[in-house]
């Protein structure tokens, strides 16, 4: 298996999947990149989405698309945790 065949869940990479990136705003992508020196951007995305699902279960289990949920989750995460991360 070569590098391009590596499954998305491989813990050896901290690259955000291109499809996931396409669902985020330009500001969110830049913000995630600024955090890369301190924390894996995929960990931030996982945490942001987990927090969002816990706060908005009706939206998550309703008709909200994954892309919309990720954008909303990142907006809320950045707003709530702004002082904990690099600007």
Phi and psi in degrees as a GROMACS rama.xvg file:
@    title "Ramachandran Plot"
@    xaxis  label "Phi"
@    yaxis  label "Psi"
@TYPE xy
-91.3942  176.068  UNK-2
-59.1786  -34.9548  UNK-3
-73.5035  -14.6468  UNK-4
-92.3325  -0.0525709  UNK-5
-65.6777  132.98  UNK-6
-63.2163  153.182  UNK-7
-61.4089  -28.478  UNK-8
-83.9984  6.16647  UNK-9
-64.2598  124.813  UNK-10
-74.0005  -5.2202  UNK-11
-81.0026  -6.46566  UNK-12
-122.281  146.038  UNK-13
-118.639  25.9775  UNK-14
-84.5582  134.33  UNK-15
-77.7428  129.543  UNK-16
-53.5922  137.037  UNK-17
-55.4656  -37.1949  UNK-18
-64.7932  -41.9804  UNK-19
-62.1544  -45.8278  UNK-20
-56.6206  -38.4828  UNK-21
-67.3492  -17.5419  UNK-22
-89.3692  -13.2956  UNK-23
-95.8245  158.514  UNK-24
-75.9596  162.022  UNK-25
-59.5549  -40.4207  UNK-26
-61.2559  -43.2265  UNK-27
-64.1132  -39.6789  UNK-28
-64.6774  -46.2247  UNK-29
-61.6671  -43.5726  UNK-30
-60.4322  -44.9408  UNK-31
-61.2432  -42.0118  UNK-32
-62.9668  -36.0032  UNK-33
-64.2268  -27.4671  UNK-34
-84.1562  -14.09  UNK-35
-53.3247  -35.3253  UNK-36
-65.339  -25.6567  UNK-37
-106.353  -31.9377  UNK-38
-151.119  146.813  UNK-39
-65.0547  122.614  UNK-40
-57.1763  -31.8421  UNK-41
-67.1111  -31.9068  UNK-42
-66.6816  -39.172  UNK-43
-62.9646  -45.7929  UNK-44
-60.0207  -43.7291  UNK-45
-61.2674  -45.4711  UNK-46
-65.0334  -45.1333  UNK-47
-60.2433  -44.903  UNK-48
-68.3063  -40.3175  UNK-49
-61.5898  -43.7671  UNK-50
-63.0159  -42.4011  UNK-51
-64.9857  -44.2815  UNK-52
-61.7597  -41.3921  UNK-53
-63.6132  -33.2464  UNK-54
-86.2047  -23.0125  UNK-55
-132.629  54.8727  UNK-56
-61.6909  -34.4361  UNK-57
-65.7582  -36.7437  UNK-58
-68.3563  -45.2527  UNK-59
-62.202  -43.452  UNK-60
-91.2071  5.5015  UNK-61
-97.4431  -124.308  UNK-62
-110.861  13.7564  UNK-63
-74.6409  131.49  UNK-64
-74.9502  159.048  UNK-65
-61.4778  -42.1126  UNK-66
-60.8626  -45.5712  UNK-67
-63.3743  -41.8603  UNK-68
-62.5821  -42.0103  UNK-69
-65.0719  -42.8778  UNK-70
-62.7118  -45.835  UNK-71
-63.8748  -42.1305  UNK-72
-61.5327  -43.3091  UNK-73
-68.483  -39.5353  UNK-74
-58.2815  -48.2466  UNK-75
-66.7205  -41.2476  UNK-76
-62.6766  -47.5121  UNK-77
-61.1679  -42.7112  UNK-78
-65.1718  -46.0119  UNK-79
-70.9979  -33.5606  UNK-80
-111.175  16.2551  UNK-81
-50.4184  -43.2168  UNK-82
-74.632  -13.563  UNK-83
-88.6944  -11.1367  UNK-84
-125.646  169.093  UNK-85
-71.8175  143.422  UNK-86
